[in-house]
Amino acid sequence: MIVRFHKNFKKRYKKLRQKERVRCEERVGLFMQDPFHLLLNNHALGGEYKGYRSINIGGDLRAIYEPVSQNVAFFITLGTHPELYGS
């Protein structure tokens, strides 16, 4: 799987603590090997994020991406569940 990152994702990544950055890198690496690995809890989103998917980074941290093609994903944003979904 090929991944690309939106500038918003990169901006939010830079604000993470070191431990969260390491976890994010590990999970994105896992995603590149197997996008539907059980640890990622990869699932489709609805509402304002219809057409996008989410993976778990760890704890309450989520990454939202857009599947561009069968082997390309565009990571849009990163944040906690309340930051991203408002609840």
Order of alpha helices (4+ residues) and beta strands (2+ residues): beta-alpha-alpha-beta-beta-beta-beta-alpha
